Structures are given as C-alpha cells and as structure tokens.
Amino acid sequence: MTDDKAPTHVAYAKKWLTKKQFIWLEIGKGRLDHDGIFQGFLDRLPVGGFNGYMYFAPIGANPPESEPERPENALNEDGG
C-alpha cells in the first residue's frame, strides 16, 4: 500500500515587519504519512528576520492571529 503524496498542511513562517509586528507568510506544504512521520516541503523563505520557526496548518485553516498591540500607557490611565 502506498501513501497518498498529496499535501495535507500549509507551512507558514513569521515575516517580521517591526520588533513587535509580523505577518504570516506561506512558505510551503507538508503532509503526514501513515506511519506518523511529518514531511515538510519548503519552496520559499522570508527575507530577513527568519528564526527557523514554521507553523503547519491543515489545508483550509489559517495560522493563528497575532495579538493586538497594547498602547504604552494603557496600564496607567487613572494616573496610578
């Protein structure tokens, strides 16, 4: 019996825009074999700021949303 070679996941990497802001960039595909081994196939990488972290989301699902940035003075609005 042979494995289905069709990809089951999409690979994403964080492309950093600033120190705190990033976007998810699609960088390849991947699939899970019948014996539990995951294989990733990367076809591009972000320029600058890539630390090697990749997120594999099932096809049709999106990567996690980035948390909104809090204003600097949000903790001390009442002056205390």
C-alpha positions in Angstrom: 0.0 0.0 0.0 1.4 3.4 -1.0 1.0 6.7 0.8 -1.0 9.4 -0.8 1.5 12.1 -1.8 -1.0 15.0 -1.7 -0.1 17.7 0.9 -2.3 17.9 3.9 -0.9 21.1 5.6 0.3 24.5 4.6 3.6 25.8 6.1 3.8 29.4 7.4 6.6 31.5 8.8 6.6 34.8 10.6 7.9 37.7 8.5 8.8 40.4 11.0 7.8 43.9 9.9 9.0 45.6 13.1 10.2 44.4 16.5 6.6 43.7 17.5 4.6 43.3 14.3 4.7 40.4 11.9 2.6 38.8 9.1 2.3 35.1 8.3 3.9 34.2 5.0 3.1 30.9 3.2 6.4 29.1 2.6 5.5 25.6 1.5 3.4 22.5 2.0 3.6 19.4 4.2 1.9 16.0 4.8 1.6 13.4 7.5 2.5 9.9 6.4 0.5 6.8 7.6 3.3 5.9 10.0 3.2 9.3 11.8 6.2 10.9 10.1 5.6 14.5 9.0 7.3 15.7 5.9 7.6 19.4 5.0 8.5 20.8 1.6 9.6 24.5 1.7 9.6 26.4 -1.5 10.5 29.9 -0.2 11.7 31.7 2.9 11.2 35.2 4.2 14.0 37.7 3.7 15.3 38.9 7.0 14.1 38.1 10.5 13.6 34.4 9.9 14.4 32.4 13.0 13.5 28.9 11.7 10.1 28.6 13.3 7.4 27.2 11.0 3.7 26.7 11.6 1.9 23.9 9.7 -1.8 24.5 9.5 -4.2 22.0 7.9 -5.2 23.0 4.4 -8.2 25.4 4.7 -7.3 26.6 8.2 -5.5 29.9 8.8 -2.4 30.4 11.1 -3.2 31.9 14.5 -4.0 35.6 14.7 -1.4 37.9 16.1 -2.3 39.5 19.4 -3.2 43.2 19.1 -0.6 45.6 20.4 -1.5 47.4 23.6 -0.9 51.1 23.9 2.1 52.1 26.1 0.0 53.9 28.7 -2.9 51.6 28.9 -1.9 50.3 32.4 -1.7 53.8 33.9 -4.8 55.5 32.6 -6.0 56.6 36.0 -2.7 58.1 36.8 -1.7 55.5 39.4 
